[in-house]
Amino acid sequence: MSNYNFMAPAFDREKNIKAATYTTVVCVLLFIIFFFVKWTLPQIAPPVMEEGIEVNLGNSDEGLGDVAPQIPGEPAAAKEEAYSPPAKSTAPPPVAQEENIQGDENETDEAPVVNKDPKPVIRKTIPTPVPARPRETERPVANTTPVKPRLNTQPVTNPTPAPPQPKAIYKGGTSNGAGGNGADTYNGVRNQGIAGGRGDQGSPNGNPNSDSYKGNAASGNSGVQIRSGLSGRRFTRYPSFEDDFNENAKVAVDIRVDKGGNVVSAIVNPRGTTTTNGNIRSIATRKALQLKLNAGDEDDQSGTILFDFKLKG
C-alpha cells in the first residue's frame, strides 16, 4: 500500500511533463505554420485608361505657321447654320380614269338543280296507289347586268411634315466674344498650323503651348511640352506614357535634336524639376530619347522640354 502511494505522484508528474512537452511542440509548429503560410488575395488589374493628346489652341481646321497668334478677348461663337426647308412639290392632282368593266353577257350563273326525293307511297290492299309527282325545282334567274365599281376621284393628299428645327452649333466661343483667344497681348500673327491655308489651326478648348493639332482637347494631356528653344520644331511621335512612379512631379529635360528630328541626348535640368526621385528622373530621360520631332533646317538644335508626371486616381 505504501509503495502504491509513492508511485502515484511520480506517475502523475511524468504524465504532466509529457503533456506540457507535447502541447509546447504543437503550439510552436502551429505558430511556424501560421507565420510562413499566407493567403494572398488576387490583385485586381487597374482599369486601362485611354491616353489623350493635348491639342493646340485655335479656331480653324486649316492654318500654316509656327508662331501662335495672340488675340485679346474671348472667342466668338460660331454662327448657326441657316436652315432652308425643302421646296414643296406642286405636282398636278392625278386624274381619275374610269375603267369600263364589262361582264360576260353570255355567261349566266345557274343554280344547281336540286332534286327532291319523292314522298313515300303507302300501299293499301284495296285502293290502287297513285304515285305522287315530284315537285319541280325552281331555278333562280341569273342577273346578267354588269356592276361598275365606284372609283374615288378625289386625289390623296399626304400631310406636309413640319420642318425640323435647326440645331445651333457651338464651337467654344461666347455670344458676346470679340473673336479672340484669351491672350493678354496682340502679336500680329493670324496663321498657325500644319494643314496649310489661312487660319489658326487647333481647338477652341486647346492649349496655346501644345504642338499637336489633332485629337480631343478634353481627353487628356500628352504629358510633355516644349518649354524653351527648338524653334520651328514640334512633336510628331510620342512614347507610351504608362510607367511606374509614386508621386506627382515635373521634370525638365535638356535635349539635343538632329536635322531629322531624332533626340540624340537628354539630360535632366534642375531648373523646373520638382523632384529628386531618381526613378522619375530616369523615366523622363528615357522617354525623352523616344520622342520624335519634325525635320528642321539646322543640323543640331537644343532646347528644354517638360514632363508632367501625374498619378492615376
HUURRA-V246705 format. One record per run of one state. SS is the DSSP state (A for helix, B for strand, O for the rest). FROM is the first residue (numbers start at 0). LEN is the number of residues. Records with the same first field share a line. If there is no record, write none. Layout:
SS=FROM-LEN + FROM-LEN
This chain:
O=0-1 + 36-18 + 57-2 + 60-2 + 65-10 + 76-97 + 174-17 + 196-3 + 201-1 + 203-3 + 207-4 + 212-11 + 229-5 + 237-11 + 258-3 + 269-8 + 289-2 + 293-6 + 309-4
A=1-35 + 277-12
B=54-3 + 59-1 + 62-3 + 75-1 + 173-1 + 191-5 + 199-2 + 202-1 + 206-1 + 211-1 + 223-6 + 234-3 + 248-10 + 261-8 + 291-2 + 299-10
